């Protein structure tokens, strides 16, 4: 307990709060209220869950982030993943299910931090992630079109829902359409004015006043989706009756989405003063944010690029900017709970659709499209999967595709060059396709030698068949670990050389490799390899191997 107290005191002394952070939290809260409510709609639950998540995630998640300006709140991608998971859950049970899912996701994020899995986020292809987020944006645009225009929702996918609306224009409710389009007009019209930070607030209040004045009671409101509690929200323990395998799978999908997006936030919002962010510490903070969001009956939260940008532009100097936005949301919840219930649902659809449209980055898409066939394929496949499959399945497709791209890149990027000896220097040249009698060939390899890379090396090594007493020196400078596949490839090649009276040399060998590839291990498999350990002088071990190979070749040439 004493250690905890010391840590708290140290944190208070280090993380000083400024007046600028208190003020910066106000625009964040004004934008966070409609965003949180819209995320609840997107997940298929009461908007209140989104509001509670925005409040708890921002404050409790912000306490421990290493990326000081990161705002931990609801995101469209995680909300869609939740909505996809809860599709088969009875509407009356979704409130309990989303709370349980949020807590499970939070626990998974903390476990990921403990296991130090942050370094693996870089293996998610940029093309795959962009295709996924692009698909999310279009899913929101298509899926919210019926709500914006007051049309009946029909179709199993967002594309099908939008298509039904377009093909049945007479099903529109013109009043709902007026309200929704008015909200869109306000969001777009105020975007380039001094009121841009409160554009979302005007998009909520003005249509609400129009509905009340004109008496359009047929338009759905937030209160129609469930009761709006008044007063300060209190923690609640979850109901375990909703626990199921699909719910855990959905929590895993949400965890992957949140953690990868959070890593992107750390890149886009560097710390004031230049201190480096810790991905694993951000994992922990987002996990804590989800734990508290669940305890306060909220939905999943994570690092938000958009809300973090608002925090930065509002003048926040540290983590207290995001935390104060959570406090201000709580104030709004307590003071204006009745007003929240009167917000027309078409306005939330408008907020979601405008945000989705703004998230589409044409320059990024052009850059990826210009990067080659592999990048284009990754982008298109993930985009189509996100449009046509449940989000949880699309996440699986994206992760699998990222792994395949990584393996493919290892194979494609591998290059083998020849090093010729000129005095005491090594000069690069084109690698031969075949070996000649008594020839000494020094080879260097660029690229990964794991898995597919090792198999590619096997195909690019010079063919020894037909040659007498050839020697190949393979330079391994900088390689600190090897795979079983690489050993198999080298063992096969060494045996082929040995059968022709030749020999395989390895130069620049790290001691850790030699500790694994012991003489006993190699001899048991009939593999004969000459090893030359790496030294502090570049090329020294390779030249030593070359000198030894010359002696061997001259000895073999004697009658």
SULBELCOR-V719072 format. One record per residue. N is the residue number from 1. NEAR is the number of other C-alpha atoms within 12 Angstrom. Layout:
# SULBELCOR-V719072
n=(N:N)
near=(NEAR:NEAR)
This chain:
# SULBELCOR-V719072
n=(1:2:3:4:5:6:7:8:9:10:11:12:13:14:15:16:17:18:19:20:21:22:23:24:25:26:27:28:29:30:31:32:33:34:35:36:37:38:39:40:41:42:43:44:45:46:47:48:49:50:51:52:53:54:55:56:57:58:59:60:61:62:63:64:65:66:67:68:69:70:71:72:73:74:75:76:77:78:79:80:81:82:83:84:85:86:87:88:89:90:91:92:93:94:95:96:97:98:99:100:101:102:103:104:105:106:107:108:109:110:111:112:113:114:115:116:117:118:119:120:121:122:123:124:125:126:127:128:129:130:131:132:133:134:135:136:137:138:139:140:141:142:143:144:145:146:147:148:149:150:151:152:153:154:155:156:157:158:159:160:161:162:163:164:165:166:167:168:169:170:171:172:173:174:175:176:177:178:179:180:181:182:183:184:185:186:187:188:189:190:191:192:193:194:195:196:197:198:199:200:201:202:203:204:205:206:207:208:209:210:211:212:213:214:215:216:217:218:219:220:221:222:223:224:225:226:227:228:229:230:231:232:233:234:235:236:237:238:239:240:241:242:243:244:245:246:247:248:249:250:251:252:253:254:255:256:257:258:259:260:261:262:263:264:265:266:267:268:269:270:271:272:273:274:275:276:277:278:279:280:281:282:283:284:285:286:287:288:289:290:291:292:293:294:295:296:297:298:299:300:301:302:303:304:305:306:307:308:309:310:311:312:313:314:315:316:317:318:319:320:321:322:323:324:325:326:327:328:329:330:331:332:333:334:335:336:337:338:339:340:341:342:343:344:345:346:347:348:349:350:351:352:353:354:355:356:357:358:359:360:361:362:363:364:365:366:367:368:369:370:371:372:373:374:375:376:377:378:379:380:381:382:383:384:385:386:387:388:389:390:391:392:393:394:395:396:397:398:399:400:401:402:403:404:405:406:407:408:409:410:411:412:413:414:415:416:417:418:419:420:421:422:423:424:425:426:427:428:429:430:431:432:433:434:435:436:437:438:439:440:441:442:443:444:445:446:447:448:449:450:451:452:453:454:455:456:457:458:459:460:461:462:463:464:465:466:467:468:469:470:471:472:473:474:475:476:477:478:479:480:481:482:483:484:485:486:487:488:489:490:491:492:493:494:495:496:497:498:499:500:501:502:503:504:505:506:507:508:509:510:511:512:513:514:515:516:517:518:519:520:521:522:523:524:525:526:527:528:529:530:531:532:533:534:535:536:537:538:539:540:541:542:543:544:545:546:547:548:549:550:551:552:553:554:555:556:557:558:559)
near=(7:8:9:10:11:12:15:16:14:13:16:16:11:14:24:20:24:19:17:24:33:29:28:38:45:35:38:50:43:42:44:50:48:46:48:50:52:49:46:46:42:46:42:37:43:41:45:47:51:50:52:51:54:59:54:50:54:56:39:39:50:47:40:38:42:36:46:44:50:55:56:58:60:58:47:50:50:47:50:50:51:52:40:40:36:38:27:19:24:16:20:17:23:36:37:33:42:55:45:40:49:53:44:40:45:43:31:35:44:31:25:31:28:19:17:19:26:32:19:22:29:23:25:34:32:34:37:42:42:40:39:48:43:35:40:47:35:36:41:47:35:38:41:47:42:39:45:41:40:33:32:25:27:24:17:20:29:34:30:22:28:30:24:25:29:21:15:18:19:14:21:24:25:23:28:37:34:28:41:44:32:35:41:35:26:30:39:26:21:20:21:13:13:10:20:23:29:30:33:42:33:31:44:44:29:28:39:36:22:27:30:20:11:14:13:23:18:18:34:32:37:36:24:22:27:24:20:29:25:20:15:21:29:19:18:18:18:27:20:17:17:26:26:19:13:23:35:28:27:41:44:35:41:51:44:40:45:49:48:45:43:50:39:31:36:36:26:23:36:25:25:19:12:12:14:18:29:27:38:32:35:44:51:42:46:59:48:41:50:54:39:44:50:44:35:37:42:52:61:68:63:56:52:46:33:33:45:48:29:31:44:35:24:30:27:37:33:40:45:43:45:56:46:43:46:48:36:35:43:36:25:31:36:23:16:21:28:20:24:38:29:34:43:49:45:44:51:50:48:46:48:47:39:36:35:32:25:21:28:24:18:14:12:22:26:17:17:26:22:16:17:14:15:25:31:26:27:36:38:29:32:37:33:30:33:39:36:28:29:32:45:39:28:36:44:29:32:41:33:21:34:34:23:23:30:30:26:24:26:24:28:24:21:28:27:35:28:28:29:26:24:12:11:18:16:24:19:18:18:20:25:23:19:23:27:23:24:29:31:41:46:43:40:36:32:25:26:31:37:29:27:29:31:35:29:29:36:30:21:28:37:33:25:35:23:19:24:25:32:39:46:48:46:42:39:37:30:26:28:21:22:28:22:19:20:27:30:25:28:38:30:26:37:36:25:32:37:28:23:25:28:39:42:41:42:40:39:35:36:26:23:17:28:28:18:19:31:20:18:15:17:24:15:12:19:20:29:30:38:35:33:32:32:29:20:13:15:21:32:24:32:40:36:29:36:40:24:26:34:28:17:26:25:19:15:21:17:9:5)
